[in-house]
């Protein structure tokens, strides 16, 4: 071992390797959901001697750990693992979405703490899996991201959910085939529309149809969903092959569908009718926790910084999203202009909730909540703290 290495430097290497190894083992027990681990070098504590290197390489599906040799560690591995879990901020979200760009950037390059990114939904805040196959997960989240529609669905049984930050806004689009006789929105009556049921996409489709005197019941909804026999990645091909007449979904699937049919495509969208609010959520218990709250505030501060950087260097976001979502960079780049990474808590969030609540209540066979009950789901104190820090 080279003599010019200080013991403090050696300890940092050893403890970092232990934590990564433990996180990797824990991730392997989580049911196979994709996870992206990010760390910052821990502070030295204890004594150690080590040779070798620890490499954490993210390829969108797994992490490879290489420890060439470990000679002596004067520290309990179990204590190291427990401390690492306590220090790590567990973040869940749909890793296939462009909306995740600021989250990926914050975790990868900006946030000073350790984060573990896992695929999932807000239901992970209570250690539960989503009822949608596309968002199945295992484990517990400290913070989680979803469209406002999915988060509102989850909050019906968990009123302690809190919306604390809006990561991205994006108006959804309907892309249809002109050759199917569709030249205006009302021509969708009786047509086959590929979408994901019980999602923001289905709400968007219904809202758009209502703007021309129709409802979702006036079209044939053809369900697609990731991790089913009809995954959403097949939507462009289904549209091109004439199996469906239109697509109503989020990006980049709609952009891919439009490219698949070329000049035959016609698009309909209206930001005033529907614009997705992709939000960061947590629980009231986490906000009241004196240990957890500062970690959440610090991560939101990193999200704000990531948002600013993406406006200057969007190419960084393209690469991170392409890697995490297993997309090509050109697909991400072509859909990027439809997104606004706002970096704040949307001021019209409550009005959005009020418009969506009756539709969500119908799908859940319950009575709609009042405006006052919906207002209680929004907490702007975190973003105010983050901005002030």
Beta strands, then each sheet from edge to edge (+ up, - down):
strand 1: 35-38
strand 2: 47-51
strand 3: 57-58
strand 4: 63-64
strand 5: 69-74
strand 6: 89-93
strand 7: 115-119
strand 8: 143-147
strand 9: 161-170
strand 10: 173-177
strand 11: 192-195
strand 12: 220-223
strand 13: 246-249
strand 14: 265-268
strand 15: 276-283
strand 16: 339-340
sheet 1: 1+ 7- 6- 8- 15+ 9- 16+
sheet 2: 2+ 5-
sheet 3: 3+ 4-
sheet 4: 12+ 11+ 13+ 10- 14+
end
